[in-house]
């Protein structure tokens, strides 16, 4: 169920984000876009919260403030999302079906991830954690 929640949430976030991008292109139709291939990639975000809990247990800190735990989880999720985006993008590109290409961005790494998206992935990771709480 969490996989489905994350997949749908990711799709919705991507459509909204690409709709907002259209404003910069002066396209007031606000047409958003995504790919069916993105659903399982976003669905894998269901693994973020369990990994965050595992890291909390591994570190063993009992009296961590909510703020510090949020920052730690957000940073962890941001890195994991970058790794997932890079690996899945490389795999899809090797098959000629990668739906994104960030090659035109100065902050791009091999056209597969954009480092300037770090704050977005920080927040998205925390959102995925929140929607997968049981």
Secondary structure, DSSP 8 states (H G I E B T S, - for coil): -HHHHHHHHHHHHHHHHHHHHHHHTT-TT------TTHHHHHHTTHHHHHHHHHHHHHHT-SS--HHHHHHHHHHHHHHHHHHHHHHHHHHHHHTT--S---TTSTTEETTTEEGGGHHHHHHHHHHHHHHT--
